[in-house]
Amino acid sequence: MTTITLFGSTGDLSYRKLLPALYNMYSNSQTDFQIIAIGRKDYTTKDYIQTIQTGIQEYTRLAFDEEIFKKFSKRIIYYQMDLTNKNSYVQFNEFIKQQNIQDQIFYLALSPQFFHQVIEGLKMLDHIEKNRVVIEKPFGESTEDMNLINQKLKEIFEDDHLYYIDHYLGKEMVQNIKTIRFKNALFKSNWNQDMIESIQISALEKDGILNRGAYYEKSGALKDMVQNHIFQIVTILTMEEQKNQHEAQLDILHHLHVEKMILGQYKGYKQEKNVSPDSTTETYAELECRIQKKPWENVPIFIRTGKKLNRREIYVVIKFRSFDGSPNNLLEIKIQPTEGVYLQFNIKKPQEKNEIQTVKMDFCQSCLEVNRINTPQAYERLLKEVIRNSHEYFSSFEEILTSSRLIEEIEKPEPFIYENQIENSLTDWIEIPHTLDK
Ligand code: BG6
């Protein structure tokens, strides 16, 4: 049985994403594990279980079942620990020795200010090098810090025991981009600047920053979403088809340039908890990027992401070039909440001689219950991969470093204030009405 030792078990990520994912994995009975939940708070295991129950009820993908939850909670031990105190690792070492652990994964769902101390602490544990470690963004407070943390981790762990997580890589439709691009003759040969006019990527959220003011103040939308999740989508959309996906993605990152950018901040952000009253942190970012490399030089890639907008939706629109002024073909890849594909193309209008009509094919994958039940949430998929010891869906450190440098080097404009929507965008965003969505 695998033991998942979760540092940061009382944090927002554990509450909203990791524990619901583990609960779903348990419900599916596909994987056998126990959890050691580590936190600073003075909880008993019983208190901890009570706290996480609400999160699981709210965020689980599968229906919440009291009986299953009871059994699941028997797999959890809460362990209180001060991460900044060296002695606590000595005690923790004694504690894990008593647990008869065969296979252990350390999951660092922590703010980067703790990474150095926790890594030093992990070094003090017996046979630590045999274990695997999963690390969450932000992977350091700056690119320099990321390098230091990576070096420290590499002093303990071999590369194949290190997992840099980007949960967007675990999303069903992000993975599907490769199939759509490479397994359709229709797109494969037309996926270049001769045929594509522009690419638009939207990642819109309704929620604000919730309880994450301290973290968000340092990151803002650029580091929170663009540098990692959205650049993953950009690079999968534009990389060459080759065996080593990380190399192909890295190659795109090396040629990616940000040409224009606007930033926004939602009204009321400055009044959020742990946010400075004169904060200039952006909660919305819109970018026009170019890949300075064939076959993409002439294709603008528009990106937008933000919080407290009028809807929660992630989707990509590929706008194909128009010939003879006929309407553009559009391909939309719907990532979230609806998963599906939409294609708009031209045919002749019935009866009329030379008139064109635009028609569509709209496929909603997640509208089918069987797909909803069988599609794991991103974190479920990724946690299973770590348990299986597979790196397929994880970022490489080089990718992380390159994209962080890219964002660090951009000069940031002052953010404007917005409420629900953005008035002056860099482009006309293509909005496709989804008739099939639920
Ligand atoms: C996280 C960000 O990585 O991704 C959050 O820190 C954001 O700010 C979240 O809300 C979005 O993930 P998802 O899976 O809900 O689209």
Boltz pocket constraint, residues with backbone or C-beta under 6 A from the ligand:
constraints:
  - pocket:
      binder: B
      contacts: [[A, 205], [A, 224], [A, 225], [A, 336]]
      max_distance: 6.0
